[in-house]
Amino acid sequence: GAGVSQTPSNKVTEKGKYVELRCDPISGHTALYWYRQSLGQGPEFLIYFQGTGAADDSGLPNDRFFAVRPEGSVSTLKIQRTERGDSAVYLCASSRTGGLVNEQFFGPGTRLTVL
Amino acid sequence: KQEVTQIPAALSVPEGENLVLNCSFTDSAIYNLQWFRQDPGKGLTSLLLIQSSQREQTSGRLNASLDKSSGRSTLYIAASQPGDSATYLCAVSPNSNYQLIWGAGTKLIIKP
């Protein structure tokens, strides 16, 4: 079946602009995760959804970052007043039920470049 | 605070060699450990998942071991091929948490 998809694959924006990144999880997966990966580093956890609710948003770096999952499927990561330091690859993953032993399946990522 | 380290950061070997990638973690109280592969411009592909009660997992030419007490995992790749060239990352699910804590990865190049 289809895997996790993310759009756009690349996004170039200017400092101070607003961006939205979209994630379509695997159908039927209730858990959804957002990570951020800077060059040469491993991914960094941002937020975890179980269904429609954010079960843990402790990884969001500041209040410019916000994510929603209104119907428990597609999720949108929103970044306000972008800064150059926000440039990274944003990865989305989903798993069947979340929790400690569930395997996470990743999308190809969105490469965000803030000029 | 859980920290995951991968050594070496980069590795280049001739085709056909067997090789070992290393992953260490500071807190032995983990629920599972995963090894992933990342190709340039692509997402992460899960290779092997070892639950805390297990000591190893095998898939084809790949074998991953886990020693919780010493905070170490290894990924063994047998008979390496140029198509194995990628960045390999390990990640742990720490105690009482579901999020993954990641190493920085080992960039592997297999020379034909």
Backbone of each chain as ProteinMPNN parsed JSONL, in Angstrom:
{"seq_chain_A": "GAGVSQTPSNKVTEKGKYVELRCDPISGHTALYWYRQSLGQGPEFLIYFQGTGAADDSGLPNDRFFAVRPEGSVSTLKIQRTERGDSAVYLCASSRTGGLVNEQFFGPGTRLTVL", "coords_chain_A": {"N_chain_A": [[0.824, -1.195, 0.0], [0.233, 2.384, -0.055], [2.817, 4.509, 1.138], [3.982, 6.799, 3.677], [3.396, 10.104, 2.787], [4.706, 13.322, 1.889], [4.286, 16.781, 1.416], [5.238, 20.108, 0.39], [8.021, 18.656, -1.505], [10.237, 20.189, -1.52], [10.823, 23.417, -0.168], [11.294, 26.754, -0.513], [11.727, 29.755, 1.134], [11.371, 33.144, 2.269], [12.961, 34.858, 4.942], [10.941, 35.48, 7.736], [8.524, 34.86, 6.577], [5.479, 32.833, 6.381], [4.982, 29.314, 6.584], [3.583, 26.186, 5.506], [3.653, 22.745, 6.049], [2.881, 19.577, 4.81], [1.631, 16.37, 5.779], [0.787, 13.106, 4.863], [-0.289, 10.336, 6.388], [0.199, 6.728, 6.615], [-2.632, 4.894, 5.695], [-4.972, 4.269, 8.229], [-3.156, 4.339, 10.286], [-2.87, 5.476, 13.534], [-1.129, 6.977, 15.003], [1.052, 9.747, 14.696], [4.021, 11.416, 13.85], [6.234, 14.201, 13.989], [9.437, 15.169, 12.948], [12.596, 16.917, 12.923], [15.397, 17.394, 10.905], [18.65, 18.372, 10.817], [21.479, 19.189, 8.747], [23.811, 16.579, 8.627], [23.12, 15.557, 11.07], [21.197, 13.508, 13.373], [17.604, 12.916, 13.271], [15.39, 15.114, 15.085], [13.023, 15.069, 17.578], [9.791, 16.556, 17.31], [6.87, 16.711, 17.631], [4.082, 14.693, 18.63], [1.229, 12.984, 17.609], [-1.702, 11.388, 18.709], [-4.282, 10.083, 17.228], [-6.488, 12.754, 16.83], [-5.441, 14.516, 18.629], [-2.666, 16.307, 20.07], [-0.401, 14.471, 21.619], [2.049, 14.869, 22.722], [3.863, 17.702, 22.638], [6.324, 18.586, 23.253], [8.712, 18.844, 21.928], [8.6, 20.924, 20.156], [10.254, 23.82, 19.122], [9.668, 26.524, 19.768], [7.071, 29.05, 20.138], [6.517, 29.718, 17.534], [6.124, 27.535, 16.056], [3.672, 25.204, 15.129], [1.318, 22.546, 15.047], [-1.243, 20.626, 13.468], [-3.912, 18.204, 13.369], [-6.604, 17.686, 12.329], [-8.595, 15.771, 11.585], [-7.611, 13.405, 12.335], [-6.004, 12.184, 10.489], [-4.457, 13.409, 7.979], [-1.779, 15.666, 8.6], [-0.652, 18.958, 9.407], [2.175, 20.917, 9.604], [2.957, 23.988, 10.884], [4.752, 26.948, 10.452], [5.497, 30.013, 11.699], [6.691, 33.31, 10.914], [9.291, 32.691, 9.799], [12.717, 31.74, 10.354], [16.244, 31.817, 9.537], [17.494, 29.775, 10.834], [15.579, 27.829, 10.92], [15.818, 26.294, 8.733], [15.953, 23.109, 7.42], [15.443, 19.533, 7.09], [12.215, 18.397, 7.261], [10.668, 15.778, 8.73], [8.115, 13.345, 8.59], [6.404, 10.774, 10.308], [4.526, 7.741, 10.701], [2.695, 5.434, 12.749], [1.119, 2.33, 13.691], [-0.361, 2.267, 16.144], [1.013, 3.841, 17.851], [3.056, 4.355, 20.804], [5.355, 2.231, 22.626], [6.524, 0.07, 21.303], [5.882, 0.199, 18.719], [6.583, 0.255, 15.275], [7.884, 2.887, 13.418], [7.056, 4.488, 10.395], [8.486, 6.276, 7.814], [8.094, 9.321, 5.917], [9.342, 10.918, 2.865], [10.239, 13.409, 3.52], [10.323, 17.021, 3.848], [12.254, 19.467, 2.473], [13.173, 22.374, 3.863], [14.135, 25.608, 3.149], [15.225, 28.594, 4.358], [15.705, 31.773, 3.337]], "CA_chain_A": [[0.0, 0.0, 0.0], [0.964, 3.641, -0.111], [3.545, 4.874, 2.341], [3.783, 8.161, 4.16], [3.781, 11.104, 1.791], [4.87, 14.677, 2.409], [4.332, 17.826, 0.398], [6.024, 19.861, -0.818], [9.292, 17.992, -1.247], [11.159, 21.289, -1.262], [10.185, 24.708, 0.035], [12.221, 27.862, -0.294], [10.966, 30.913, 1.566], [12.172, 34.245, 2.796], [12.897, 35.095, 6.386], [9.762, 36.217, 8.176], [7.31, 34.346, 5.952], [4.738, 31.718, 6.995], [4.967, 28.124, 5.735], [2.847, 25.004, 5.945], [4.172, 21.484, 5.532], [1.8, 18.614, 4.922], [1.976, 14.956, 5.9], [-0.282, 12.118, 4.724], [0.236, 9.093, 6.969], [-0.327, 5.474, 6.094], [-4.04, 4.753, 6.059], [-5.231, 3.434, 9.397], [-2.205, 4.609, 11.37], [-3.426, 6.486, 14.418], [-0.058, 7.798, 15.57], [1.79, 10.531, 13.703], [5.159, 12.096, 14.47], [7.039, 15.138, 13.205], [10.832, 15.318, 13.341], [13.373, 17.865, 12.132], [16.756, 16.896, 10.742], [19.617, 19.314, 10.259], [22.528, 18.526, 7.975], [24.826, 15.856, 9.382], [22.634, 15.164, 12.39], [20.022, 12.662, 13.392], [16.35, 13.651, 13.452], [15.05, 15.648, 16.402], [11.574, 14.977, 17.78], [9.048, 17.807, 17.448], [5.523, 16.563, 18.166], [3.476, 13.375, 18.435], [-0.226, 12.95, 17.657], [-2.446, 10.133, 18.804], [-5.577, 10.528, 16.717], [-6.554, 14.18, 16.507], [-4.813, 15.332, 19.663], [-1.216, 16.289, 20.246], [-0.116, 13.8, 22.88], [3.287, 15.43, 23.252], [4.431, 18.732, 21.756], [7.457, 19.122, 24.003], [9.855, 19.063, 21.061], [8.476, 22.151, 19.353], [11.295, 24.707, 19.663], [9.116, 27.776, 20.299], [5.665, 29.225, 19.768], [6.338, 29.954, 16.091], [5.822, 26.232, 15.477], [2.376, 24.672, 15.534], [0.896, 21.464, 14.165], [-2.632, 20.201, 13.645], [-4.326, 16.949, 12.726], [-8.02, 17.875, 12.687], [-9.454, 14.607, 11.373], [-6.89, 12.197, 12.741], [-5.27, 11.582, 9.383], [-3.472, 14.369, 7.481], [-1.29, 16.642, 9.571], [0.037, 20.125, 8.853], [3.112, 21.62, 10.486], [2.908, 25.399, 10.506], [5.846, 27.73, 11.013], [5.293, 31.447, 11.512], [7.86, 34.212, 10.998], [10.434, 31.781, 9.635], [14.081, 32.241, 10.554], [17.216, 31.023, 8.789], [17.77, 28.584, 11.636], [14.527, 26.826, 10.717], [16.178, 25.501, 7.558], [16.194, 21.714, 7.796], [14.491, 18.597, 6.488], [11.156, 18.071, 8.203], [10.251, 14.401, 8.486], [6.89, 12.876, 9.214], [6.324, 9.318, 10.426], [3.292, 7.256, 11.309], [2.722, 4.056, 13.23], [-0.231, 1.788, 13.775], [-1.071, 2.705, 17.342], [1.883, 4.609, 18.724], [3.533, 3.579, 21.928], [6.763, 1.965, 22.795], [7.098, -0.955, 20.453], [5.395, 0.313, 17.36], [7.545, 0.673, 14.284], [7.511, 4.115, 12.741], [7.325, 4.511, 8.956], [8.808, 7.67, 7.512], [7.956, 9.915, 4.607], [10.602, 11.363, 2.258], [10.656, 14.675, 4.102], [10.249, 18.308, 3.15], [13.459, 20.267, 2.714], [12.82, 23.79, 4.001], [15.254, 26.544, 3.095], [14.821, 29.964, 4.663], [16.765, 32.669, 2.832]], "C_chain_A": [[0.859, 1.245, 0.0], [1.644, 3.9, 1.213], [3.171, 6.259, 2.797], [4.229, 9.135, 3.062], [3.835, 12.488, 2.424], [4.946, 15.648, 1.23], [4.516, 19.19, 1.051], [7.301, 19.094, -0.489], [10.378, 19.02, -0.929], [10.373, 22.576, -1.105], [11.259, 25.736, 0.326], [11.387, 29.086, 0.053], [11.913, 31.977, 2.092], [11.963, 34.371, 4.296], [11.668, 35.929, 6.714], [8.457, 35.712, 7.584], [6.726, 33.181, 6.743], [4.761, 30.526, 6.04], [4.125, 27.028, 6.374], [3.42, 23.781, 5.264], [3.126, 20.405, 5.809], [2.327, 17.178, 5.001], [0.72, 14.102, 5.761], [0.224, 10.784, 5.262], [-0.309, 7.871, 6.242], [-1.762, 5.306, 6.593], [-4.201, 3.805, 7.237], [-4.255, 3.63, 10.539], [-2.736, 5.746, 12.236], [-2.357, 7.421, 14.986], [0.725, 8.487, 14.459], [2.839, 11.36, 14.42], [5.762, 13.082, 13.48], [8.439, 15.205, 13.828], [11.471, 16.381, 12.453], [14.8, 17.356, 12.091], [17.629, 17.958, 10.087], [20.746, 18.53, 9.612], [23.552, 17.858, 8.883], [24.397, 15.408, 10.766], [21.489, 14.181, 12.27], [18.77, 13.495, 13.56], [16.131, 14.044, 14.912], [13.535, 15.662, 16.526], [10.944, 16.354, 17.948], [7.732, 17.589, 18.177], [4.981, 15.194, 17.779], [1.968, 13.51, 18.589], [-0.708, 11.526, 17.867], [-3.88, 10.5, 18.423], [-5.52, 12.004, 16.362], [-5.772, 15.047, 17.472], [-3.309, 15.199, 19.709], [-0.918, 15.696, 21.619], [1.143, 14.352, 23.536], [3.845, 16.431, 22.251], [5.695, 19.333, 22.372], [8.682, 19.411, 23.134], [9.755, 20.298, 20.187], [9.404, 23.21, 19.934], [10.775, 26.006, 20.265], [7.698, 27.955, 19.757], [5.459, 29.632, 18.314], [5.92, 28.662, 15.381], [4.494, 25.722, 16.038], [2.0, 23.561, 14.568], [-0.53, 21.068, 14.491], [-2.861, 18.885, 12.915], [-5.835, 16.833, 12.944], [-8.906, 16.654, 12.527], [-8.742, 13.3, 11.695], [-6.166, 11.497, 11.627], [-4.169, 12.54, 8.941], [-3.066, 15.331, 8.591], [-0.572, 17.76, 8.831], [0.916, 20.728, 9.938], [3.202, 23.051, 9.988], [4.035, 26.144, 11.201], [5.605, 29.194, 10.672], [6.625, 32.179, 11.588], [9.159, 33.409, 10.893], [11.765, 32.501, 9.811], [15.041, 31.318, 9.81], [17.538, 29.723, 9.523], [16.703, 27.508, 11.534], [14.831, 25.933, 9.522], [16.607, 24.107, 7.99], [15.301, 20.838, 6.927], [13.487, 18.227, 7.566], [10.568, 16.718, 7.814], [8.974, 14.089, 9.241], [6.925, 11.35, 9.254], [4.967, 8.945, 10.994], [3.5, 5.825, 11.799], [1.306, 3.627, 13.554], [-0.986, 2.313, 14.982], [-0.233, 3.603, 18.222], [2.364, 3.742, 19.867], [4.953, 3.084, 21.746], [7.339, 0.95, 21.829], [6.609, -0.858, 19.015], [6.445, 0.869, 16.43], [7.03, 1.896, 13.554], [7.947, 4.054, 11.278], [7.422, 5.97, 8.522], [8.47, 8.061, 6.08], [9.297, 10.411, 4.106], [11.096, 12.697, 2.803], [10.375, 15.868, 3.216], [11.504, 19.085, 3.501], [13.061, 21.735, 2.707], [14.096, 24.619, 4.015], [14.715, 27.946, 3.321], [15.974, 30.891, 4.285], [16.875, 33.949, 3.657]], "O_chain_A": [[2.085, 1.159, 0.05], [1.123, 3.558, 2.275], [2.168, 6.825, 2.361], [5.31, 8.992, 2.49], [3.106, 12.784, 3.37], [5.573, 15.377, 0.207], [4.008, 19.418, 2.148], [7.624, 18.903, 0.684], [11.309, 18.75, -0.17], [9.388, 22.808, -1.806], [12.028, 25.608, 1.278], [10.441, 29.417, -0.661], [13.096, 31.728, 2.324], [10.908, 34.026, 4.827], [11.387, 36.938, 6.068], [7.383, 36.098, 8.047], [7.364, 32.622, 7.635], [4.583, 30.692, 4.834], [3.976, 26.953, 7.593], [3.645, 23.777, 4.053], [2.564, 20.333, 6.901], [3.328, 16.827, 4.377], [-0.28, 14.332, 6.441], [1.088, 10.163, 4.643], [-1.167, 7.98, 5.367], [-2.06, 5.547, 7.763], [-3.655, 2.702, 7.254], [-4.49, 3.145, 11.646], [-3.018, 6.838, 11.742], [-2.666, 8.538, 15.402], [1.019, 7.891, 13.423], [2.573, 11.937, 15.475], [5.795, 12.825, 12.276], [8.601, 15.285, 15.046], [10.962, 16.705, 11.38], [15.351, 16.937, 13.109], [17.382, 18.382, 8.958], [20.94, 17.349, 9.9], [24.093, 18.486, 9.793], [25.218, 14.931, 11.549], [20.885, 14.035, 11.207], [18.851, 14.66, 13.951], [16.621, 13.393, 15.835], [12.844, 16.21, 15.667], [11.488, 17.215, 18.639], [7.488, 18.199, 19.219], [5.358, 14.616, 16.759], [1.483, 14.074, 19.569], [-0.184, 10.582, 17.275], [-4.597, 11.141, 19.191], [-4.603, 12.448, 15.671], [-5.47, 16.2, 17.161], [-2.746, 14.14, 19.431], [-1.151, 16.332, 22.647], [1.286, 14.309, 24.758], [4.25, 16.059, 21.15], [6.082, 20.455, 22.045], [9.584, 20.136, 23.552], [10.731, 20.678, 19.541], [9.346, 23.474, 21.135], [11.388, 26.538, 21.19], [7.195, 27.114, 19.011], [4.324, 29.87, 17.903], [5.428, 28.692, 14.253], [4.231, 25.795, 17.238], [2.333, 23.634, 13.385], [-0.972, 21.161, 15.636], [-2.133, 18.508, 11.997], [-6.283, 15.955, 13.681], [-9.882, 16.508, 13.263], [-9.227, 12.22, 11.359], [-5.751, 10.348, 11.778], [-3.06, 12.49, 9.473], [-3.886, 15.752, 9.406], [0.032, 17.548, 7.779], [0.458, 21.011, 11.045], [3.488, 23.297, 8.816], [4.244, 25.985, 12.404], [5.521, 29.566, 9.501], [7.564, 31.726, 12.243], [10.007, 33.45, 11.785], [11.923, 33.675, 9.476], [14.698, 30.179, 9.492], [17.82, 28.7, 8.899], [16.902, 26.391, 12.013], [14.164, 24.918, 9.325], [17.506, 23.945, 8.816], [14.506, 21.337, 6.131], [13.864, 17.796, 8.655], [10.043, 16.544, 6.715], [8.781, 14.516, 10.38], [7.426, 10.715, 8.327], [4.334, 9.742, 11.687], [4.375, 5.108, 11.315], [0.405, 4.456, 13.676], [-2.127, 2.757, 14.856], [-0.718, 4.086, 19.245], [2.11, 2.538, 19.896], [5.654, 3.483, 20.817], [8.541, 0.973, 21.564], [6.892, -1.73, 18.194], [7.121, 1.844, 16.757], [5.877, 1.935, 13.124], [9.057, 3.625, 10.964], [6.552, 6.786, 8.827], [8.548, 7.248, 5.159], [10.292, 10.341, 4.828], [12.245, 13.075, 2.574], [10.21, 15.744, 2.003], [11.788, 19.334, 4.673], [12.661, 22.275, 1.676], [15.015, 24.361, 4.793], [13.86, 28.427, 2.576], [17.069, 30.803, 4.839], [17.714, 34.802, 3.364]]}, "seq_chain_B": "KQEVTQIPAALSVPEGENLVLNCSFTDSAIYNLQWFRQDPGKGLTSLLLIQSSQREQTSGRLNASLDKSSGRSTLYIAASQPGDSATYLCAVSPNSNYQLIWGAGTKLIIKP", "coords_chain_B": {"N_chain_B": [[19.597, 12.226, 30.81], [18.944, 10.734, 27.755], [21.428, 9.839, 25.423], [22.607, 9.219, 22.175], [25.147, 7.737, 20.336], [27.051, 7.398, 17.396], [29.636, 5.675, 15.903], [31.968, 4.847, 13.357], [31.716, 8.228, 12.007], [31.814, 8.23, 9.315], [32.45, 5.802, 6.772], [34.346, 3.916, 4.529], [34.522, 1.214, 2.407], [35.777, -1.59, 0.479], [33.828, -3.282, -1.995], [32.165, -6.307, -1.128], [33.282, -6.799, 1.322], [32.779, -7.66, 4.793], [31.192, -5.774, 7.35], [30.972, -3.684, 10.305], [28.821, -1.572, 12.03], [28.607, 0.791, 14.638], [26.708, 1.607, 17.563], [26.017, 3.476, 20.411], [24.474, 4.016, 23.598], [23.448, 6.055, 26.361], [21.7, 5.571, 28.474], [20.579, 2.657, 29.762], [18.014, 1.788, 30.045], [15.939, 1.091, 27.923], [13.235, 0.642, 25.57], [13.09, -0.285, 22.963], [15.276, -0.629, 20.124], [16.114, 0.737, 17.038], [17.382, 0.289, 13.76], [18.024, 2.303, 10.992], [18.002, 3.133, 7.52], [19.134, 5.75, 5.433], [18.779, 7.292, 2.411], [20.18, 9.709, 0.149], [18.134, 12.546, -0.161], [15.881, 11.117, 0.329], [13.45, 9.44, 2.408], [13.535, 7.86, 5.67], [14.276, 4.46, 6.034], [13.182, 1.733, 7.793], [15.234, -0.779, 9.048], [15.848, -2.841, 10.936], [14.323, -3.804, 13.978], [14.88, -4.073, 17.341], [13.604, -5.414, 20.192], [13.63, -4.694, 23.727], [13.88, -7.028, 25.145], [15.138, -8.732, 23.493], [18.141, -10.009, 21.91], [19.236, -9.993, 19.423], [18.536, -9.361, 15.928], [17.785, -10.455, 12.654], [17.967, -9.846, 9.164], [18.099, -10.863, 6.06], [21.162, -10.006, 4.696], [21.795, -8.527, 6.879], [22.482, -8.08, 10.311], [21.561, -7.276, 13.517], [22.647, -6.524, 16.748], [22.009, -6.337, 20.284], [23.07, -5.073, 23.319], [21.993, -4.322, 26.193], [22.941, -3.822, 28.789], [25.513, -2.875, 28.516], [25.027, -0.748, 26.941], [25.097, -0.809, 24.111], [24.84, -1.337, 20.567], [25.201, -3.169, 17.569], [25.4, -3.117, 14.029], [25.678, -5.46, 11.664], [26.865, -5.98, 8.464], [26.891, -8.176, 5.915], [28.956, -9.289, 3.219], [29.199, -6.833, 1.599], [27.651, -4.509, -0.709], [27.67, -2.194, -3.508], [25.14, -0.977, -3.553], [24.498, -0.821, -0.918], [25.426, 1.513, 0.002], [24.825, 4.318, 1.896], [23.406, 6.392, 4.506], [23.441, 5.238, 7.781], [21.383, 5.048, 10.531], [20.885, 4.812, 14.029], [18.345, 4.464, 16.497], [16.745, 4.947, 19.627], [13.986, 3.958, 21.666], [13.31, 5.501, 24.498], [13.011, 4.77, 28.019], [9.703, 4.805, 29.296], [8.772, 6.462, 27.307], [7.789, 7.289, 24.028], [8.885, 8.523, 21.905], [11.53, 8.699, 19.492], [15.0, 8.638, 20.057], [17.849, 9.784, 18.516], [20.923, 8.747, 16.913], [23.655, 10.408, 15.188], [24.312, 9.19, 12.871], [26.035, 6.983, 10.538], [27.865, 7.429, 7.695], [28.029, 5.411, 5.008], [30.082, 4.163, 2.49], [30.362, 2.049, -0.178], [32.777, 0.799, -2.151], [32.992, -0.018, -5.559]], "CA_chain_B": [[19.106, 12.431, 29.453], [19.461, 9.716, 26.842], [22.229, 10.296, 24.286], [22.957, 8.132, 21.261], [26.366, 8.069, 19.602], [27.423, 6.444, 16.369], [31.032, 5.762, 15.477], [32.501, 6.139, 12.929], [30.786, 9.103, 11.311], [31.863, 7.84, 7.909], [33.197, 4.571, 6.559], [34.442, 3.539, 3.122], [35.111, -0.118, 2.308], [35.602, -2.205, -0.842], [32.713, -4.205, -2.178], [32.375, -7.689, -0.741], [33.724, -6.92, 2.715], [31.842, -7.625, 5.904], [31.492, -4.59, 8.152], [30.191, -3.481, 11.527], [28.532, -0.191, 12.442], [28.418, 0.817, 16.078], [25.777, 2.557, 18.173], [26.027, 3.387, 21.87], [23.481, 4.868, 24.25], [23.904, 6.306, 27.724], [20.729, 5.047, 29.447], [20.278, 1.286, 29.332], [16.581, 1.512, 30.209], [15.253, 1.372, 26.666], [12.21, -0.322, 25.194], [13.57, -0.907, 21.745], [16.292, 0.072, 19.338], [15.908, 0.531, 15.609], [18.369, 0.718, 12.775], [17.407, 2.854, 9.789], [18.852, 3.524, 6.394], [18.674, 6.991, 4.8], [19.411, 7.601, 1.134], [20.105, 11.156, -0.101], [16.877, 13.04, -0.702], [14.781, 10.191, 0.584], [13.115, 9.273, 3.817], [14.203, 6.824, 6.446], [13.738, 3.116, 5.894], [13.503, 0.895, 8.938], [15.914, -2.025, 8.681], [15.672, -3.843, 11.982], [13.871, -3.325, 15.278], [15.177, -5.031, 18.4], [12.942, -5.066, 21.445], [14.58, -4.717, 24.842], [14.04, -8.398, 25.631], [15.847, -9.489, 22.475], [19.571, -9.743, 21.819], [19.603, -9.726, 18.044], [17.559, -9.546, 14.861], [18.449, -10.677, 11.37], [17.183, -9.688, 7.948], [18.986, -11.022, 4.914], [22.598, -9.838, 5.0], [21.923, -7.634, 8.027], [22.27, -8.629, 11.649], [21.718, -6.262, 14.55], [22.713, -7.05, 18.104], [21.727, -5.375, 21.345], [23.548, -5.367, 24.663], [21.464, -3.217, 26.98], [23.731, -3.538, 29.989], [26.67, -2.062, 28.15], [24.563, 0.385, 26.142], [25.668, -0.903, 22.772], [24.241, -2.122, 19.503], [25.992, -3.204, 16.343], [24.764, -3.555, 12.789], [26.633, -6.211, 10.858], [26.459, -6.122, 7.068], [27.715, -9.2, 5.27], [29.155, -9.24, 1.76], [28.68, -5.508, 1.234], [27.431, -4.209, -2.119], [27.562, -0.743, -3.724], [23.798, -0.53, -3.21], [24.395, -0.615, 0.531], [25.897, 2.874, 0.298], [23.754, 5.144, 2.478], [23.665, 6.735, 5.906], [22.766, 4.323, 8.689], [21.105, 5.69, 11.818], [20.218, 4.03, 15.062], [17.454, 5.258, 17.333], [16.191, 4.196, 20.745], [12.795, 4.409, 22.384], [13.745, 5.511, 25.899], [12.069, 4.32, 29.041], [8.476, 5.566, 29.51], [8.579, 7.455, 26.265], [7.55, 6.664, 22.736], [9.614, 9.206, 20.852], [12.82, 8.113, 19.168], [16.208, 9.441, 20.265], [18.645, 9.355, 17.372], [22.317, 9.059, 16.678], [23.887, 11.286, 14.037], [24.446, 8.359, 11.687], [27.308, 6.628, 9.91], [27.76, 7.459, 6.235], [28.738, 4.253, 4.486], [30.343, 4.115, 1.051], [30.904, 0.775, -0.637], [33.47, 1.047, -3.415], [32.914, -1.18, -6.471]], "C_chain_B": [[19.773, 11.431, 28.523], [20.238, 10.366, 25.702], [22.667, 9.083, 23.489], [24.132, 8.587, 20.407], [26.669, 6.979, 18.588], [28.845, 6.717, 15.894], [31.302, 4.604, 14.522], [31.418, 6.99, 12.264], [30.719, 8.762, 9.836], [32.775, 6.628, 7.76], [33.172, 4.241, 5.073], [35.164, 2.203, 3.036], [34.921, -0.663, 0.899], [34.418, -3.155, -0.839], [33.11, -5.616, -1.756], [32.818, -7.874, 0.696], [32.558, -6.992, 3.674], [32.2, -6.416, 6.77], [30.54, -4.478, 9.331], [30.049, -1.991, 11.791], [28.157, -0.216, 13.92], [27.455, 1.909, 16.525], [25.866, 2.374, 19.686], [25.023, 4.365, 22.446], [23.784, 4.929, 25.738], [22.973, 5.719, 28.788], [20.272, 3.673, 28.978], [18.794, 0.932, 29.441], [15.821, 1.912, 28.947], [14.188, 0.311, 26.421], [12.52, -1.008, 23.874], [14.608, -0.035, 21.074], [16.038, -0.269, 17.882], [17.119, 0.994, 14.823], [17.621, 1.136, 11.511], [18.473, 3.098, 8.738], [18.262, 4.798, 5.8], [19.483, 7.232, 3.536], [19.24, 9.087, 0.853], [18.776, 11.547, -0.722], [15.689, 12.146, -0.451], [14.547, 10.071, 2.08], [13.911, 8.159, 4.461], [13.499, 5.493, 6.25], [14.157, 2.3, 7.092], [14.101, -0.417, 8.463], [15.622, -3.137, 9.678], [15.215, -3.159, 13.255], [14.144, -4.414, 16.297], [14.461, -4.575, 19.666], [13.89, -5.321, 22.609], [14.841, -6.126, 25.359], [14.838, -9.272, 24.656], [17.327, -9.125, 22.463], [20.017, -9.51, 20.384], [18.406, -9.951, 17.12], [18.329, -9.653, 13.558], [17.459, -10.449, 10.239], [18.136, -9.753, 6.771], [20.445, -10.944, 5.311], [22.841, -8.963, 6.228], [21.663, -8.391, 9.326], [22.524, -7.526, 12.652], [21.72, -6.935, 15.904], [22.445, -5.944, 19.098], [22.265, -5.892, 22.668], [23.136, -4.188, 25.542], [22.377, -2.843, 28.127], [24.947, -2.68, 29.69], [26.288, -0.866, 27.278], [25.096, 0.372, 24.73], [24.792, -1.726, 21.831], [25.183, -2.085, 18.312], [25.108, -3.645, 15.191], [25.845, -4.179, 11.924], [26.065, -6.349, 9.452], [27.426, -7.091, 6.404], [27.798, -8.953, 3.769], [28.626, -7.934, 1.172], [28.644, -5.305, -0.286], [27.353, -2.696, -2.304], [26.19, -0.189, -3.375], [23.57, -0.356, -1.72], [24.856, 0.789, 0.929], [24.726, 3.755, 0.712], [24.239, 5.607, 3.845], [22.813, 5.834, 6.785], [22.619, 4.995, 10.05], [20.517, 4.681, 12.781], [19.413, 4.978, 15.944], [16.898, 4.377, 18.438], [14.894, 4.818, 21.208], [13.155, 4.357, 23.864], [12.639, 5.082, 26.855], [10.933, 5.312, 29.189], [8.285, 6.674, 28.486], [8.483, 6.745, 24.932], [8.388, 7.316, 21.637], [10.971, 8.54, 20.664], [13.927, 9.122, 19.433], [17.258, 8.889, 19.321], [20.136, 9.622, 17.546], [22.443, 9.914, 15.432], [24.118, 10.504, 12.751], [25.874, 8.057, 11.292], [27.078, 6.616, 8.411], [28.653, 6.374, 5.664], [28.874, 4.344, 2.974], [30.98, 2.778, 0.733], [31.492, 0.987, -2.029], [33.427, -0.191, -4.305], [34.302, -1.751, -6.772]], "O_chain_B": [[20.996, 11.295, 28.501], [19.768, 11.324, 25.089], [23.048, 8.055, 24.049], [24.117, 9.675, 19.832], [26.557, 5.79, 18.884], [29.198, 7.84, 15.535], [30.914, 3.475, 14.822], [30.321, 6.5, 11.994], [29.697, 8.977, 9.183], [33.734, 6.451, 8.511], [32.121, 4.28, 4.435], [36.283, 2.064, 3.529], [34.001, -0.245, 0.196], [34.065, -3.745, 0.182], [34.233, -6.061, -1.991], [32.741, -8.978, 1.236], [31.483, -6.454, 3.408], [33.374, -6.074, 6.907], [29.467, -5.081, 9.358], [31.029, -1.247, 11.778], [27.478, -1.13, 14.388], [27.4, 2.991, 15.939], [25.8, 1.251, 20.185], [24.752, 5.413, 21.86], [24.311, 3.976, 26.312], [23.421, 5.404, 29.891], [19.651, 3.543, 27.923], [18.376, -0.125, 28.969], [15.148, 2.942, 28.912], [14.235, -0.778, 26.993], [12.235, -2.193, 23.703], [14.788, 1.134, 21.413], [15.78, -1.422, 17.537], [17.786, 1.965, 15.182], [16.726, 0.441, 11.028], [19.66, 3.245, 9.029], [17.043, 4.923, 5.674], [20.707, 7.36, 3.579], [18.246, 9.676, 1.277], [18.342, 10.943, -1.702], [14.601, 12.395, -0.97], [15.34, 10.539, 2.898], [14.832, 7.598, 3.869], [12.272, 5.415, 6.295], [15.347, 2.182, 7.384], [13.55, -1.085, 7.588], [15.202, -4.232, 9.304], [15.667, -2.059, 13.574], [13.692, -5.548, 16.138], [14.694, -3.468, 20.15], [14.848, -6.084, 22.478], [15.892, -6.394, 25.941], [15.171, -10.415, 24.969], [17.718, -8.062, 22.948], [21.059, -8.899, 20.149], [17.429, -10.616, 17.463], [19.377, -9.033, 13.378], [16.283, -10.803, 10.332], [18.888, -8.813, 6.514], [20.915, -11.71, 6.152], [23.992, -8.691, 6.572], [20.757, -9.219, 9.421], [23.588, -6.906, 12.64], [20.898, -7.809, 16.178], [22.626, -4.763, 18.801], [21.955, -7.008, 23.085], [23.844, -3.183, 25.623], [22.567, -1.659, 28.406], [25.358, -1.859, 30.509], [27.148, -0.061, 26.92], [25.501, 1.408, 24.202], [24.109, -2.666, 22.238], [25.874, -1.093, 18.079], [24.187, -4.443, 15.362], [26.797, -3.517, 11.51], [24.926, -6.78, 9.27], [28.631, -6.844, 6.346], [26.852, -8.478, 3.14], [27.714, -7.94, 0.346], [29.467, -5.837, -1.032], [27.007, -1.981, -1.364], [26.084, 0.958, -2.942], [22.553, 0.201, -1.308], [24.686, 1.195, 2.078], [23.758, 3.914, -0.032], [25.335, 5.259, 4.283], [21.612, 5.686, 6.561], [23.597, 5.451, 10.643], [19.746, 3.804, 12.39], [19.765, 6.146, 16.108], [16.613, 3.2, 18.218], [14.713, 6.034, 21.154], [13.29, 3.27, 24.426], [11.464, 5.05, 26.49], [11.16, 6.522, 29.207], [7.694, 7.71, 28.789], [9.07, 5.676, 24.759], [8.578, 6.736, 20.567], [11.49, 7.896, 21.576], [13.816, 10.297, 19.085], [17.533, 7.689, 19.312], [20.553, 10.566, 18.216], [21.47, 10.124, 14.708], [24.121, 11.081, 11.664], [26.804, 8.776, 11.659], [26.217, 5.894, 7.908], [29.874, 6.409, 5.816], [27.894, 4.575, 2.266], [32.009, 2.416, 1.303], [30.771, 1.317, -2.971], [33.781, -1.286, -3.868], [34.421, -2.724, -7.517]]}, "name": "protein", "num_of_chains": 2, "seq": "GAGVSQTPSNKVTEKGKYVELRCDPISGHTALYWYRQSLGQGPEFLIYFQGTGAADDSGLPNDRFFAVRPEGSVSTLKIQRTERGDSAVYLCASSRTGGLVNEQFFGPGTRLTVLKQEVTQIPAALSVPEGENLVLNCSFTDSAIYNLQWFRQDPGKGLTSLLLIQSSQREQTSGRLNASLDKSSGRSTLYIAASQPGDSATYLCAVSPNSNYQLIWGAGTKLIIKP"}
